[in-house]
Amino acid sequence: MAELSIQHRTTYSYRFPVQLTPYRLLLRPREGPDLLLQHHQITVSPEGRVAWTTDVFGNAVATLTFSEPTRRLEIVSHADVDLKSQAWPVFDIAASGATYPFLYDDQDWKDLGSLRDAQYPDPSGELHQWVMGFVMENSTDTLSLLKDLSAGVANGVAYQGRDIEGTQAPLETLRVRSGSCRDLATLFAESVRVLGLGARIVSGYLHDPVRTLVGSSPGGSTHAWVEVFLPGAGWIAFDPTNRSMGSANLIPVAVARDITQLMPVSGTFIGPADAFVSMDVAVDIALIA
């Protein structure tokens, strides 16, 4: 178990005083069997009102509202967590889902809903053909198939960090053969859905103190990966950027059907179009002594 302190700082600068619209924050780490949240606090400058709610996925959402114009906005999220994930987890997949293809039971099928439906057009069947190339037989081990598919994404797409907003469609990622962690996660999730399985995208942090993982940085970094629902085992994490399975090194903040629903900080301003100067993001993850 690792006790970690996470600081996520987002700073906006403007040339002139602007009126800020309400800002939506997805910054509170998501508790689960592998993560215990000990403390979380958001501080804002200039001072604003913070209101909390939960979205349809059970994520904690904070909404900031401001009364006075400002030339600078700083949002700092500080969390202390216990990360309990194992490096080599064993998943108790039910016999009904151990071999692909399989059928979810009626309740899971209904509840997974759009999480098992493809989200992007594939008019020529290019993605479908690529995905089915990983299915070696009509009856194959489900977990091995998903591991092969995750490795196939990592092998076929070169990781390329990208600071600009936006995510590539799966077919674009396949064609350009490069992408960020969110592009690889989107491609993997869509591929899993082509197989008829339920998948959701996860945003959070990558904790890698020895700097051996793709996408890591000295102090810690934001990251995106995927969880796949299998009977008996529940949601299993797959990080195609690092060809890994399980939640080791991963600190989840929010889950959603689509990556566009997972912006850590989103909002805008009312003022001159050229008022915006910059947005800076800094993440620092440290062991608690």
Steps between C-alpha positions, in 0.01 A plus 500: 500500500626850416386815680508782250447876497365636169499867403340601171536870420329671204576867429336730245633844408317783319613835354197680638255439781239247381182360648534128558213266416430205733786251492445123518767298683568126496791492745395292801663153492245220461495256791483126443653169608846617387487858626404660830457878506626643828464872425401729216483877476459752219630854536425775250633847430310728462258371757196326359205292613550122481197273463530120490286241327537162328446422133334198338823299534535571873789743453534786749448825310583844639351815345676833561319831464663843521362847570787733410704542176863386514819482294613174656332177608677232703336170597690264729380152588679326786432137590654241731433141394593145589574311179451127568512354149717194436756473223386150399129471580299181464145550370221258592317500169178299510489187287228664291744768382833318498475403134424737212245540352261501794171664594452730797204411718184703439559745785861579408405529132237763579709689752808522277284664233700740282826390663489194274398693185753628246524881517669581169410439133672211324337515155740265322545262793870585527504509880283188525738309275803617700341395830386159378858429396572446871231230534700189416218247543123495542560409863794675667606608849337837569777649712771390255304657215473833684871495588587429136273783386658744746847395385385537140404862564836568667695326223310664217486856635805700606442704815523874444424745778265775391406803710230636269138411570310242302518127434551314174229268372605132513535467122719812489726357770534176305586687183752749640651234730567748780302650785484614861384284791142622446518403131625151586236463772225605258622253236514216754157576647342513155673174406364330812152619409541356150538166681166567672649560845435787740779758534538837665783753476681613815684824565740544787868498582799282424727444801841386378781604737765301311400644160469170313146545367400672178339839559653557842674816614725575799228626734204300369267543206139489392410182315217315326427127485204259469298266719326194354211327675528123533255278694624413848806726484312824435694793355859410401746778414700486177762764417581454129760777515708273725363159394397441862202339670382589850509824695864510614640854457154632406302750708147534358312828521198449273345251258274563201373359172702745291828682558334837431304459825819486705655847483663562841427874478257659255362851476535824309477877543306804383724771361709602198591211269872576536491513880622143545877469550577152628395192691758306701452162671738350757461167677712392794467156660715421803527224758376599844779438747 
